[in-house]
Amino acid sequence: MTAQERIAELEAENAALRAQVGELAALREQVALLTEQVQTLQGRLAKDSHNSSKPPSSDGLARKTRSLRRRSGKKPGGQLGHRGETLHLVAAPDALVEHRPAVCAACRAPLANDALVVLRERRQVQDLPPLLRLHITEHQALHVRCPACQAVSAGTLPADVPSRVQYGPRLRAFAVYLVEQQFIPYGRVRELFADRFGTCLSRGTLVAWVRQAAAVLEPVEGQIKAALARAPVLHNDETGVRQAGRLAWAHVASTDQLTHYAIHAKRGREATDAIGILPTFTGASVHDGWAAYRAHTACRHALCNIHHLRELTFLEERYQQGWARNLKHLLLDMKATVEQARRRGQTALTTSARDTLIARYDEILAAGLAANPPPVRASPRQRGRIKQSPARNLLERLWLGKEHVLAFLDDFTIPFDNNQAERDLRMLKVQQKVSGCFRAPSGAAAFGRIRGYLATLRKQGLALLAALETVFAGQPLYPGFA
């Protein structure tokens, strides 16, 4: 073989090797991409209600999750000093049945009705009456002839009796209570009224009553919104619902005394602007970090740390991130420290205690950032923003948003979490599961207004059925707004 032939052979081998190197590089990129996809999918499968924002209902019956709550050490059940609830004897029962012995238990002598009663042993049974039926009141306008001039004058019928036959406010209130508070579908409410009261309500009648209640409560809702806009601390959250076959969003703004619901087609800033509470709010808004809330700059922001605890739990269990475990324990220590200080009557932590906790927070985040450096481009050809790991994303949010994460540490009026809003939204998910979607936006709007009114009354300890009766009487009971 000549030298020229040998050189040509080596050049061919070199070209083949270069091609293989290119193929190997492409395969490495593909393997890296597939590995990332597998990790993402495995991460999704590993998430449940204890390490993510997924609801407990999505866990399934086979999966057992661990609570993030710290054990109190107390045994289950009522605690020492807890006031129990039991039935009590009433002074004036509706019916009285005497059980008189016929003969003496000792000598078997007959006991006449006039025998001396030395003791009455009282026992009462509280039950529904044997027959529940509608109570019908007939109004008659009397036409009376004047004996002097022979003219006929007619009595004036009440304004709430416009037709020959109608249902009263108590029955209408009960029907709306079943639909809006207990989430019983219209069809089953009709069955209940037919089986128990012997009356046949149409679906249209029930819908008309719901609309009537919503119309009367419009000024009450305005007062609730105005009071929420003035609150020092406001909880905000949202969840998806079905409206007219499409995805919509139920928004809640609430405190421990007030609740407002709004169903809107959008989730973000357009919805919060249309609702009209956050644009004028200047207190502290507690939420989960959704960008639409941060867009309102007139107020302070405080992030829900329960969301952070779940994400830290996921990183600890899935990726064995030691800093995540340490930060989770630190956040819970901060919460316990604030609660202890509040119980002692303090309104703020001492400077030394606060600085110590902040220093630990910074130290743990610094360790986490060092263990999770920013990603580098795999090749010069890669364009756009480089995807970061879940750990890096959370670390940057906790570092850059430290003021919002630790807002509860400096202001004792700000809670550690956003559980208030999550509790207020939870029953809307129940409504979706029990009653299904909202068929029209008007029905969704009526539900939000009535449900917010009832939730507010419930928080303030007021009777819901009695309040709904005032709604149908045209004089709705207003909750307290202090």
Number of C-alpha atoms within 10 A of each C-alpha: 5 6 8 9 10 11 11 11 12 12 12 12 12 12 12 12 12 12 12 12 12 12 12 12 12 12 12 12 14 12 12 13 12 12 12 13 12 12 13 14 11 12 15 11 9 13 18 21 16 22 25 19 15 13 12 11 9 10 15 9 7 6 9 10 12 9 11 14 8 7 7 6 6 8 7 6 7 10 10 6 6 8 8 7 6 5 8 9 11 9 6 7 10 7 6 8 6 8 8 11 11 12 12 10 9 6 7 9 10 12 13 11 10 6 9 8 8 5 6 8 6 7 7 13 8 11 6 7 7 6 8 11 12 13 9 10 7 9 11 10 12 12 12 12 12 10 8 6 7 9 10 11 12 11 10 11 12 9 7 12 13 9 8 7 9 10 11 17 18 16 16 21 23 17 24 24 20 16 21 20 20 14 20 19 15 20 13 13 21 18 15 17 16 13 12 12 14 13 14 12 17 13 12 10 11 19 15 12 17 22 19 16 24 24 15 18 24 15 13 19 21 13 16 23 22 16 16 25 21 16 20 15 24 29 28 25 22 21 16 18 22 19 21 13 11 11 14 20 19 24 24 24 29 26 20 14 17 25 27 27 27 22 29 23 17 16 19 17 17 12 18 22 14 13 19 13 19 25 18 15 22 19 18 21 26 28 26 23 18 14 10 14 21 17 14 19 13 14 19 17 26 29 27 23 24 23 19 23 22 22 21 26 23 24 21 19 14 15 13 12 18 16 21 27 18 16 22 21 14 17 21 18 13 21 18 13 17 24 15 12 15 15 10 9 9 13 14 15 17 10 8 9 11 16 12 10 17 17 11 14 20 15 14 20 20 15 13 21 17 11 14 17 12 13 11 9 12 10 8 6 6 9 8 6 7 12 12 14 15 15 22 19 13 17 20 14 12 19 15 10 16 16 16 21 22 22 22 21 23 14 14 17 15 22 21 25 22 23 18 19 23 18 10 22 20 12 15 20 16 13 20 15 11 13 17 15 18 21 13 12 15 14 18 22 19 23 24 23 24 28 23 25 27 25 21 24 21 16 14 14 11 15 11 19 20 14 20 27 21 18 23 21 15 15 13 18 18 18 21 13 13 7
